[in-house]
Amino acid sequence: MAPINPTTFCRFLAKIALGYATGKTGHKNFRPLVRDLIRGKSETPNFWVGGDMEIPPAPTEPILHDIRFGVRAVNGKNYLVVSVRLFCFFVTPQYYVVVGEM
């Protein structure tokens, strides 16, 4: 196994999530919050990227990646959150990226 940098991995997930959210909702429908993380200007990737403690089982249907989005309300604000699960047929972790504010 090669070493991995957690901040770099979070930046990678944020890029995927921002691109997905922009493609699905349009760039004018939310205010992005992860741009500084993507550009390497944030020292707090854990503010924007997290995951589940339990790894979900492999999906029953043949699917390579599982990427979805939803809106979560926190303290009266609505946030666009993208869930990213790469290579899910290998029973991989589920990550969540707070992409922007609606």
MIKE-410739 format. One record per residue (C-alpha): residue in one letter; x, z, y negated; residue number from 1. Coordinates in pm, whole numbers, plus 50000, padded with zeros to 5 digits. Example, Ala and Ser with C-alpha at 12.3 -4.5 7.8 and 13.67 -1.06 7.14 Angstrom:
BEGIN
SITE   residu       x       z       y   num
SITE        A   51230   50780   50450     1
SITE        S   51367   50714   50106     2
! end
This chain:
BEGIN
SITE   residu       x       z       y   num
SITE        M   50000   50000   50000     1
SITE        A   50115   49916   49652     2
SITE        P   50100   50175   49373     3
SITE        I   49804   50153   49139     4
SITE        N   49767   50258   48779     5
SITE        P   49422   50418   48729     6
SITE        T   49403   50315   48362     7
SITE        T   49480   49954   48449     8
SITE        F   49216   49961   48722     9
SITE        C   48959   50102   48478    10
SITE        R   49045   49825   48232    11
SITE        F   48993   49571   48512    12
SITE        L   48649   49717   48594    13
SITE        A   48557   49727   48224    14
SITE        K   48643   49357   48185    15
SITE        I   48423   49266   48479    16
SITE        A   48138   49485   48354    17
SITE        L   48152   49361   47994    18
SITE        G   48156   48999   48106    19
SITE        Y   47865   49058   48342    20
SITE        A   47659   49245   48083    21
SITE        T   47724   48980   47819    22
SITE        G   47627   48703   48059    23
SITE        K   47306   48878   48165    24
SITE        T   47184   49017   47833    25
SITE        G   47362   48815   47564    26
SITE        H   47628   48939   47326    27
SITE        K   47383   49027   47048    28
SITE        N   47168   49266   47252    29
SITE        F   47410   49559   47272    30
SITE        R   47706   49709   47086    31
SITE        P   48011   49701   47316    32
SITE        L   48189   50034   47368    33
SITE        V   48468   49932   47606    34
SITE        R   48662   49682   47393    35
SITE        D   48933   49934   47302    36
SITE        L   48972   50025   47669    37
SITE        I   49002   49658   47767    38
SITE        R   49261   49598   47494    39
SITE        G   49467   49897   47605    40
SITE        K   49391   50097   47291    41
SITE        S   49205   50381   47463    42
SITE        E   49364   50679   47632    43
SITE        T   49033   50796   47779    44
SITE        P   48917   50545   48040    45
SITE        N   48724   50822   48217    46
SITE        F   48483   50830   47918    47
SITE        W   48363   50482   48013    48
SITE        V   48434   50438   48386    49
SITE        G   48327   50666   48671    50
SITE        G   48201   50650   49023    51
SITE        D   48023   50816   49310    52
SITE        M   48191   51085   49518    53
SITE        E   48042   50938   49838    54
SITE        I   48119   50582   49945    55
SITE        P   47798   50397   50029    56
SITE        P   47769   50222   50366    57
SITE        A   47829   49848   50393    58
SITE        P   47528   49639   50290    59
SITE        T   47310   49498   50565    60
SITE        E   47309   49151   50408    61
SITE        P   47633   48948   50381    62
SITE        I   47745   49010   50022    63
SITE        L   48094   49000   49876    64
SITE        H   48049   49196   49551    65
SITE        D   47754   49401   49427    66
SITE        I   47728   49403   49047    67
SITE        R   47414   49522   48866    68
SITE        F   47317   49662   48530    69
SITE        G   47067   49908   48394    70
SITE        V   46989   50113   48088    71
SITE        R   47044   50490   48085    72
SITE        A   46908   50721   47816    73
SITE        V   47135   51005   47705    74
SITE        N   47059   51230   47408    75
SITE        G   46813   50981   47262    76
SITE        K   47046   50681   47291    77
SITE        N   47018   50396   47538    78
SITE        Y   47338   50284   47707    79
SITE        L   47396   49969   47908    80
SITE        V   47562   50070   48236    81
SITE        V   47700   49822   48489    82
SITE        S   47760   49924   48849    83
SITE        V   48047   49742   49019    84
SITE        R   48123   49744   49389    85
SITE        L   48392   49497   49489    86
SITE        F   48434   49376   49848    87
SITE        C   48146   49599   49954    88
SITE        F   48150   49471   50313    89
SITE        F   48477   49669   50347    90
SITE        V   48284   49991   50261    91
SITE        T   48438   50031   49916    92
SITE        P   48354   50274   49632    93
SITE        Q   48081   50221   49375    94
SITE        Y   48195   50237   49011    95
SITE        Y   47991   50266   48692    96
SITE        V   48098   50136   48351    97
SITE        V   47925   50238   48029    98
SITE        V   47953   49900   47863    99
SITE        G   47763   49946   47539   100
SITE        E   47486   50097   47337   101
SITE        M   47154   49916   47316   102
! end
